[in-house]
Amino acid sequence: MRKAVAWVVLSLVVVFVGALIAFIVQTDFGRVQVKELRFMSADGKTLSALLFIPKGVSAQRPAPAVLTMHGYINSRETQSGFNIEFARRGYVVMAMDMAGHGYSEQIRGGLANPARGADSGLLYLASLPFVDKNNIAVEGHSMGGWSVLSAAGKYPDLVKTVILEGSSSETYGSPKVTAETPFNFAVVFSKYDEFSRLMWGVEIPSDIVKTQKLKTAFGTTEDVVPKKLYGSFENESARKLYIPNCTHPGDHLSKEAIGYAVEFLQDSITPPKFIDPKDQIWPWKEFGTLLALIGGIMFVLSYGYCLLQSSYFSSLKGKPIGFKEVKKPVSIIIWLIGFALITAIPAFTFFKFQQPGGKTPTPNAFWPQSLTIGFARWATFNALIGVGLFILWHFVYHRRIGANLMTYGLAIGSEKPKFSLKQLWKAFALAVCVIFATHIVLSIVQWAFKVDFRWWVLALKPMDVARFWIFIKFLPPFALFAFVNSLVLNGQLKAGEFKSETTTTAVWMVSSALANCLGISILVALQVGKLLATQTLFFPTQPLLGIVAYQFVFLTAVCGVISSFFYRRTGSIYVGAFVNSLFVTWYIVAGQAIQFVA
């Protein structure tokens, strides 16, 4: 028990050290105050933001300000690199959660509303007594760029500078920009941006220099020259194009892309504190939240292990029963075939099952998150395929080598393993305790340090009340997937079974993680590899899901680790499957946008 408690303490130390590092960097070592903010939209919905207030700013000493907004299915924290670098140069920064995202409620019109809450955010920012109302900029990534541009078009007297990151004008409600539009205008569009066709109507991202709408915005009939200044900062007609060497989501991890935004902002609105655009500290914040994320996963495992040592849950403990302990070990050829099927099928079905007919699912009052509906469909169909193959595998091969409830991890208990509803309830209760405790730890981190568990677009956020009820509704399909996945990993595909009885828990966990994520990793490698080689996508019709797949590499790997960790300590699949059911549903629902609004 003492060892288990020590691991819990270590995981908490990792969490809070990481969060503290992130907090120190985000506040520029105490020189910037970061506040949680809630305000109302025009139709009475609650919108969310983080407000960055540099030291010394007051009603007597107002500072220039920037409204920033993330892209689709992200949150305000995705913009951390921009927020931190703007704020440490003396700008007040209001980092918004787009309507329906993060902690912002969905507004009337949903995602079809052009500003998506940015107009209300702009009015709120301009109303703050310590903001210089004559020097306000807006910056947005992807869909967030369309939103802030729409807000600038609605209130042109409030906006001096517009910076688009991986975004465009004249797209999904964003207004047209001409050489006469009265604000400074920068476009930062990456050389390997996956959305060049959507944003600018070109297959090759760097070909945006040839597009008519960019030429119109820059007031030229010739191809736009990157980094060349068009117009003038003096009369607020400045125009500039930057093409950093990164991808669409890579804008948030690129010192080059963030540096270009800083450069244009400082050139267009004099900063209270000039700092070279190349001088950036935000990567340390990413390191801190990554450390906290790792600590959070460690906490899930160590706290669950600690609970297994308690008197109530100790009856769940047991020893894994291998096929070799019944008749004979699994053939290495059979094991490799099983591994290949487990890793390949989810990758082959990733696009097809989520968007049948190429159409994104329509959200509704019961399931108000469109992408989550697609994820649930993919998870369900893969679970059904897994069950079918499992049954076939049993009758063709495993039954002949002595497979039974114990070898498949379907029995519970250390002395006389058997299927028991009472023990099943205990496994569920343990999983609830683990995930609830993890949610409390994350909520404390968010409250105290104003950060979540994340690295880049991989993020675990606390759930609000609205998302908790959505979580309950989406739990069944993801639970089905988690149980079948745990069964095939630990009951059917026993890591190292063909070698020896000395297979370590670490080897088993790594094997399971690879089985879960390798296929999707290859899918991502094909998509990104061709993009970096040719500036075109391997799956040209799937720019969004191709990026979403990054998160599923992480999520499926973590599922493999969790299911195998608990299987090795209980001899059954149930604890790990229940923990994964709750964890996966939480991760997905908390990070997705609510599109449906009554």
Secondary structure as UniProt FT lines:
FT   HELIX           2..26
FT   TURN            27..31
FT   STRAND          32..40
FT   TURN            42..43
FT   STRAND          46..54
FT   TURN            55..56
FT   STRAND          63..69
FT   TURN            72..73
FT   HELIX           76..79
FT   HELIX           80..87
FT   TURN            88..90
FT   STRAND          92..96
FT   TURN            99..100
FT   TURN            102..103
FT   TURN            108..109
FT   HELIX           110..112
FT   TURN            114..117
FT   HELIX           118..127
FT   TURN            129..130
FT   STRAND          131..141
FT   HELIX           143..154
FT   HELIX           156..158
FT   STRAND          161..165
FT   TURN            172..173
FT   TURN            179..180
FT   STRAND          184..188
FT   TURN            194..195
FT   HELIX           196..200
FT   HELIX           205..210
FT   HELIX           212..218
FT   TURN            226..227
FT   TURN            233..236
FT   STRAND          239..242
FT   HELIX           249..253
FT   HELIX           255..268
FT   TURN            277..278
FT   HELIX           282..308
FT   TURN            311..313
FT   HELIX           314..316
FT   HELIX           323..325
FT   TURN            326..327
FT   HELIX           332..348
FT   HELIX           350..354
FT   HELIX           356..358
FT   HELIX           370..396
FT   HELIX           398..401
FT   TURN            405..409
FT   HELIX           421..449
FT   STRAND          453..455
FT   TURN            456..457
FT   STRAND          458..460
FT   HELIX           465..486
FT   HELIX           487..492
FT   TURN            495..499
FT   TURN            501..502
FT   HELIX           505..534
FT   TURN            540..541
FT   HELIX           543..570
FT   HELIX           574..591
//
